[in-house]
Amino acid sequence: MTLSGKRILLIIGGGIAAYKALDLIRRLRERGASVRVVMTSAAQEFVTTLSVGALSADHVFTDLFDRNDEHDVGHIRLSREADLLVVAPATADLMAKLANGHANDLASTVLLATDKPVLMAPAMNPRMWSHPATRRNRATLGKDGIAFVGPAKGEMAESNEAGEGRMPEPLEIVAAIEALLDTRPKPLAGRRIIVTSGPTHEPIDPVRYIANRSSGKQGHAIAAALAKLGADVRLVSGPVTIPDPAGVATLHVETAAEMKDAVEQLLPADAGVFVAAVADWRTANAAGEKIKKVAGEGPPSLQMIENPDILAGVGHHKQRPGLVVGFAAETQDLISNAEAKLRKKGADFIVANDVSHESGVGPSGVMGGDRNKVRIVSRTGVEEWPEMGKDEVAARLAALIAERLKTIVV
Ligand SMILES: Cc1cc2nc3c(=O)[nH]c(=O)nc-3n(C[C@H](O)[C@H](O)[C@H](O)COP(=O)(O)O)c2cc1C
């Protein structure tokens, strides 16, 4: 239980996303945190104190001038008897109030009176979010030491509009809370690390493409594990169905050529971890229109050309990161192939995994599955790691990278 014994004071603002705060309470409590809730009067238009109280298993605080509450707990104790204050959803109004020091209701008074860290998860219409007043308030709050998670881009619940302003999903907020409350040392603080993940899609025509079975689970887990150790992680992800890892700036690309451009633009970096299963080939001429099936003509023949080799490109780049890690998914001659790759691509080590059906890893195999069995191939030898979950592989690899980077001075 990652948040065992932690006390969260959750302030729910008056926005549509208030319904997600209910799930957030559940997620925090199942991780061992206790959650006390303050609701603004606008928030009570969206969700009831009854639901919030049932989920938090505590009294819900709503009124600054409630004689009983003020006598029992009081706004000052409320603001200090917590390890962290979380505002979710943080309305434009709550951000404005705190940025300007207003304290005219319980939520804003508690925010002003606290001596504890504050995390805000803004949620609002994209126009409200991009308004110069909100931008100013966001910048002021950042300078005042308020932490933020989101907002995310996407469809807005209320208006059939899309853009930046969605509240992050509860699990992303939980990850941000865990990161803020995590007091363990951050050996990768100040280090910038590029990670690639997922497959690439190489178009045949506007509706068809060549792909592979990579799910992005291992690459995304590595990005998250490096971020947990304090790294500034830039993830370049091919098309995957899993969410962006929390605390990681993620760029989405489709083809190998796009991935190469994105990676090169992110250089220089302290390290690069190239997990993506990049297609070796693409079609020479992707058709501009859907290729039609014509009776009697038979199937079209696809002419393939080689894609850029991203790992080798970075391994021999003039801005080569101090540490370059590649992945080798092989179905045969795992070690000799990985050793050859290490030399050819200018990598410091290769994480080799057997993706054949005979690997015996997990019920669904390595590609797409949740488990992995890897060997770390470097110039000094081969280290075999036992089969474990992809999150565990990621944590061990992140620790290894942190160890190696200690010897590389920036
Ligand atoms: C249907 C509806 C949805 C709203 N959604 C949001 C929202 O998502 N974000 C926001 O900042 N304000 C939203 N508002 C406006 C706030 O409810 C309003 O600014 C309110 O005064 C905020 O109060 P509070 O900050 O004390 O919770 C919405 C209003 C309505 C009527």
The ligand as an SDF file (V2000), in Angstrom:
LIG
                    3D

 31 33  0  0  0  0  0  0  0  0999 V2000
  -22.4880   23.0210  -15.8420 C   0  0  0  0  0  0  0  0  0  0  0  0
  -21.3040   23.7750  -15.3510 C   0  0  0  0  0  0  0  0  0  0  0  0
  -20.0570   23.2470  -15.4880 C   0  0  0  0  0  0  0  0  0  0  0  0
  -18.9300   23.9310  -15.0440 C   0  0  0  0  0  0  0  0  0  0  0  0
  -17.7000   23.3700  -15.1870 N   0  0  0  0  0  0  0  0  0  0  0  0
  -16.6110   24.0470  -14.7860 C   0  0  0  0  0  0  0  0  0  0  0  0
  -15.3220   23.4720  -14.9440 C   0  0  0  0  0  0  0  0  0  0  0  0
  -15.1680   22.3530  -15.4200 O   0  0  0  0  0  0  0  0  0  0  0  0
  -14.2550   24.1940  -14.5210 N   0  0  0  0  0  0  0  0  0  0  0  0
  -14.3730   25.4340  -13.9780 C   0  0  0  0  0  0  0  0  0  0  0  0
  -13.3470   26.0320  -13.6470 O   0  0  0  0  0  0  0  0  0  0  0  0
  -15.5920   25.9800  -13.7880 N   0  0  0  0  0  0  0  0  0  0  0  0
  -16.7060   25.3200  -14.1780 C   0  0  0  0  0  0  0  0  0  0  0  0
  -17.9470   25.8920  -14.0150 N   0  0  0  0  0  0  0  0  0  0  0  0
  -18.0430   27.1990  -13.3670 C   0  0  0  0  0  0  0  0  0  0  0  0
  -17.8900   27.0560  -11.8520 C   0  0  0  0  0  0  0  0  0  0  0  0
  -18.8630   26.1590  -11.3350 O   0  0  0  0  0  0  0  0  0  0  0  0
  -18.0240   28.4280  -11.1900 C   0  0  0  0  0  0  0  0  0  0  0  0
  -16.9440   29.2460  -11.6100 O   0  0  0  0  0  0  0  0  0  0  0  0
  -18.0500   28.3300   -9.6930 C   0  0  0  0  0  0  0  0  0  0  0  0
  -18.1750   29.6350   -9.1540 O   0  0  0  0  0  0  0  0  0  0  0  0
  -16.8030   27.6730   -9.1510 C   0  0  0  0  0  0  0  0  0  0  0  0
  -16.8590   27.6640   -7.7450 O   0  0  0  0  0  0  0  0  0  0  0  0
  -15.6980   27.0060   -6.8560 P   0  0  0  0  0  0  0  0  0  0  0  0
  -14.4200   27.4160   -7.4530 O   0  0  0  0  0  0  0  0  0  0  0  0
  -15.9300   27.5970   -5.5160 O   0  0  0  0  0  0  0  0  0  0  0  0
  -15.9400   25.5480   -6.8530 O   0  0  0  0  0  0  0  0  0  0  0  0
  -19.0820   25.1990  -14.4340 C   0  0  0  0  0  0  0  0  0  0  0  0
  -20.3520   25.7250  -14.2710 C   0  0  0  0  0  0  0  0  0  0  0  0
  -21.4480   25.0240  -14.7240 C   0  0  0  0  0  0  0  0  0  0  0  0
  -22.8250   25.6400  -14.5380 C   0  0  0  0  0  0  0  0  0  0  0  0
  1  2  1  0
  2  3  1  0
  2 30  2  0
  3  4  2  0
  4  5  1  0
  4 28  1  0
  5  6  2  0
  6  7  1  0
  6 13  1  0
  7  8  2  0
  7  9  1  0
  9 10  1  0
 10 11  2  0
 10 12  1  0
 12 13  2  0
 13 14  1  0
 14 15  1  0
 14 28  1  0
 15 16  1  0
 16 17  1  0
 16 18  1  0
 18 19  1  0
 18 20  1  0
 20 21  1  0
 20 22  1  0
 22 23  1  0
 23 24  1  0
 24 25  2  0
 24 26  1  0
 24 27  1  0
 28 29  2  0
 29 30  1  0
 30 31  1  0
M  END
$$$$
